[in-house]
């Protein structure tokens, strides 16, 4: 039987790519799908590129923004909830899947007010504000960490892991060629990683290290970084965005990344050795907690944002480059965090919820 499902979530690739993974499974099973996002964010490009229909509401963020932005968002909420309810009714949605991000808040409220089963994904060790608010009213909460179950009714929560696109599970370990360092601050880039990378270039050049650097900078700082990198004569490439991150993982020996749920889940799926640099301003410090969970199992190394500079980055990379056994051990340990059936399980729960209507 075919059902009509709505998926929401956006703002960053960490929200959109897992949502697309679930959408892909549901589409393959023959269901009707509609995404709800905002025109200004990355989902407005990525969702249509993946072949899905998307409609838009107007809403901004509330967390970690200035008072003016908070007031603007608060003023938008009633209209954005009303818009979401109209979309859900017009599409005859039989269940809603929320991947998070500020666009998800109004859609979740609209689903609950409309009596539509709400399935949410909470991939972080500490739930976000919106998910905490609706925790007792969800049909099912799909979680990334066992410890997160404390926030949700036991009978309506389960640990599935974050849905990750299937291509990450097919990444083969790199076995030859020049040692390749992949630096990625996510779809928007990360200033600390960009700065530390730039500062490290002189050390790699001075020590004549046989290292190839592939760096995703985000659009804001790309032009300046790419121009400066070309002057150092190092092997590698500085790009604003990597559309096929799984392919980039396949070229890399070590990944330097933030510790958002999307990043660490993709790293686990691909069994990549990594140096994690948690974003210090993430809500409830969830990125540090994500990274600590990996470090505690020997699945990654961590450097705090305040401690990362070019010399520290160079030292960490060189220590691991000279210790292949440590890289192999990280690959083995991090793969224990991978959950290859997360997208399929999310699709199963969506179908189950629709059958209850």
ZITAHU-V901607 format. One record per residue. N is the residue number from 0. RES is the residue in one small letter. OMEGA is omega in whole degrees, -180 to 180 (999 if undefined). D_LAST is the distance of its C-alpha to the last C-alpha in Angstrom with 2 decimals. Layout:
n: {N:N}
res: {RES:RES}
omega: {OMEGA:OMEGA}
d_last: {D_LAST:D_LAST}
//
This chain:
n: {0:1:2:3:4:5:6:7:8:9:10:11:12:13:14:15:16:17:18:19:20:21:22:23:24:25:26:27:28:29:30:31:32:33:34:35:36:37:38:39:40:41:42:43:44:45:46:47:48:49:50:51:52:53:54:55:56:57:58:59:60:61:62:63:64:65:66:67:68:69:70:71:72:73:74:75:76:77:78:79:80:81:82:83:84:85:86:87:88:89:90:91:92:93:94:95:96:97:98:99:100:101:102:103:104:105:106:107:108:109:110:111:112:113:114:115:116:117:118:119:120:121:122:123:124:125:126:127:128:129:130:131:132:133:134:135:136:137:138:139:140:141:142:143:144:145:146:147:148:149:150:151:152:153:154:155:156:157:158:159:160:161:162:163:164:165:166:167:168:169:170:171:172:173:174:175:176:177:178:179:180:181:182:183:184:185:186:187:188:189:190:191:192:193:194:195:196:197:198:199:200:201:202:203:204:205:206:207:208:209:210:211:212:213:214:215:216:217:218:219:220:221:222:223:224:225:226:227:228:229:230:231:232:233:234:235:236:237:238:239:240:241:242:243:244:245:246:247:248:249:250:251:252:253:254:255:256:257:258:259:260:261:262:263:264:265:266:267:268:269:270:271:272:273:274:275:276:277:278:279:280:281:282:283:284:285:286:287:288:289:290:291:292:293:294:295:296:297:298:299:300:301:302:303:304:305:306:307:308:309:310:311:312:313:314:315:316:317:318:319:320:321:322:323:324:325:326:327:328:329:330:331:332:333:334:335:336:337:338:339:340:341:342:343:344:345:346:347:348:349:350:351:352:353:354:355:356}
res: {x:x:x:x:x:x:x:x:x:x:x:x:x:x:x:x:x:x:x:x:x:x:x:x:x:x:x:x:x:x:x:x:x:x:x:x:x:x:x:x:x:x:x:x:x:x:x:x:x:x:x:x:x:x:x:x:x:x:x:x:x:x:x:x:x:x:x:x:x:x:x:x:x:x:x:x:x:x:x:x:x:x:x:x:x:x:x:x:x:x:x:x:x:x:x:x:x:x:x:x:x:x:x:x:x:x:x:x:x:x:x:x:x:x:x:x:x:x:x:x:x:x:x:x:x:x:x:x:x:x:x:x:x:x:x:x:x:x:x:x:x:x:x:x:x:x:x:x:x:x:x:x:x:x:x:x:x:x:x:x:x:x:x:x:x:x:x:x:x:x:x:x:x:x:x:x:x:x:x:x:x:x:x:x:x:x:x:x:x:x:x:x:x:x:x:x:x:x:x:x:x:x:x:x:x:x:x:x:x:x:x:x:x:x:x:x:x:x:x:x:x:x:x:x:x:x:x:x:x:x:x:x:x:x:x:x:x:x:x:x:x:x:x:x:x:x:x:x:x:x:x:x:x:x:x:x:x:x:x:x:x:x:x:x:x:x:x:x:x:x:x:x:x:x:x:x:x:x:x:x:x:x:x:x:x:x:x:x:x:x:x:x:x:x:x:x:x:x:x:x:x:x:x:x:x:x:x:x:x:x:x:x:x:x:x:x:x:x:x:x:x:x:x:x:x:x:x:x:x:x:x:x:x:x:x:x:x:x:x:x:x:x:x:x:x:x:x:x:x:x:x:x:x:x:x:x:x}
omega: {-179:179:177:-176:174:177:178:-179:-179:-178:178:176:179:174:-170:-174:175:177:178:179:178:179:180:178:-180:178:179:179:173:-178:174:-176:174:174:172:-179:175:-178:-172:-171:-170:-180:-180:177:-173:-177:177:178:179:176:-180:175:179:171:-169:168:180:179:176:-178:175:-178:173:174:-178:-178:-179:180:178:180:178:180:179:179:-179:-170:-178:-179:-179:176:179:179:180:179:179:180:-180:180:-178:-179:-177:-177:-180:171:-180:176:180:177:177:-170:-171:179:-174:-176:179:-179:178:178:-180:179:-179:179:-179:-180:180:-180:-179:174:-179:175:174:-172:-175:-180:177:-178:175:-175:-177:-180:176:-178:-176:-171:-175:-175:-177:171:178:173:178:-166:178:-177:179:-178:-178:-179:-180:-177:-172:175:-177:-177:-178:177:176:179:-180:-168:-179:175:-179:-180:-171:-176:179:179:-180:180:178:178:178:-173:-180:-179:-178:178:-176:178:177:179:180:176:-178:-174:180:-174:179:-175:-178:179:178:-179:-179:178:180:-179:-177:-173:-179:179:178:180:-178:-179:178:-177:178:-175:172:-176:173:-170:172:-170:-164:-173:-170:-175:-172:-173:-178:-179:180:179:-180:-180:-179:-178:-178:179:178:176:177:-174:176:-174:-180:-175:177:-177:180:-177:178:177:178:176:-179:179:-169:171:-177:179:171:-171:167:-175:172:-176:180:-179:-175:178:177:177:179:-179:-179:-179:-177:168:-175:169:-175:180:-174:173:-173:-176:179:-178:178:179:-173:180:177:180:175:-178:-179:178:178:-177:-179:180:-179:-175:-179:169:-179:170:179:-177:-177:-177:-175:170:-176:-179:179:178:179:-178:180:-179:-178:179:179:179:180:-178:-178:-180:178:178:179:180:178:178:-178:-177:-176:-180:177:180:-175:178:-171:-176:-175:-180:179:179:177:178:178:-178:177:179:179:-179:-179:-179:180:-176:999}
d_last: {13.29:13.35:10.77:11.78:12.56:14.87:17.55:20.04:23.28:26.91:30.46:31.90:31.71:30.55:27.24:26.97:28.05:25.47:22.71:24.32:24.44:20.66:20.37:22.91:21.10:17.85:20.14:22.00:18.94:18.51:15.65:16.16:17.21:18.52:20.51:21.40:24.89:28.24:31.08:33.66:32.23:32.39:28.85:30.12:32.37:30.74:27.32:28.91:31.48:28.80:27.58:24.36:23.58:23.80:23.76:25.68:25.75:28.88:29.06:31.63:31.98:32.67:33.85:37.44:38.32:41.02:40.78:40.97:37.99:36.00:36.85:35.97:32.53:31.95:32.92:30.47:27.41:26.46:26.78:25.00:21.93:22.05:22.48:19.53:17.24:18.73:18.20:14.49:14.13:16.61:15.05:11.53:10.47:7.09:8.91:12.50:15.36:18.45:21.83:23.79:26.76:27.34:25.07:22.02:22.59:21.73:18.64:17.32:18.21:16.61:13.22:13.57:14.92:12.17:9.43:8.24:8.39:12.09:13.99:17.70:20.83:23.88:26.73:29.63:31.38:30.77:27.51:27.90:27.96:24.58:22.84:24.83:23.73:19.96:20.47:19.25:15.96:14.59:11.81:14.71:18.23:20.04:23.75:27.09:29.25:29.11:30.79:27.92:25.75:27.82:25.96:22.43:21.02:22.13:18.98:16.95:19.61:21.37:24.31:23.65:26.30:26.02:24.88:28.19:29.06:30.33:33.82:34.63:34.38:36.91:39.55:42.82:45.25:48.12:51.30:54.10:55.36:56.02:54.05:51.24:49.79:46.46:45.91:42.64:41.51:38.16:37.38:39.31:42.12:43.59:46.89:48.06:47.51:49.14:52.11:52.58:52.41:55.04:57.25:57.00:58.34:61.93:61.70:60.35:63.14:65.89:65.07:64.63:61.38:60.01:56.57:54.37:52.11:48.87:47.56:44.48:45.54:43.00:44.32:46.13:48.88:48.93:51.96:54.28:53.28:53.58:56.99:58.26:56.94:58.88:62.05:61.80:62.15:59.44:57.40:53.80:51.63:50.13:47.08:44.69:41.47:40.69:37.93:38.05:38.26:37.80:40.94:42.75:41.89:43.45:46.66:46.82:48.44:47.24:44.58:45.14:41.94:40.08:37.76:34.42:31.45:31.33:35.05:35.27:32.32:33.94:37.26:35.90:34.26:37.59:39.67:41.78:44.51:44.07:45.70:43.06:43.95:41.28:40.79:42.40:40.45:36.92:34.71:35.52:37.82:34.93:36.82:39.73:37.52:35.91:39.45:40.78:38.21:39.53:43.15:42.95:42.21:44.88:42.32:43.66:46.41:45.89:48.07:47.23:47.18:50.30:52.21:51.57:54.40:56.05:58.37:55.66:53.42:56.39:57.27:53.80:53.50:57.01:56.55:53.56:55.17:58.08:55.98:54.06:53.35:51.40:49.31:48.60:47.63:45.21:43.57:43.13:41.87:39.44:37.76:36.63:34.20:32.56:29.09:28.82:25.27:23.60:22.05:20.80:19.30:17.51:16.10:15.07:13.14:11.40:10.40:9.44:7.16:5.53:5.49:3.82:0.00}
//
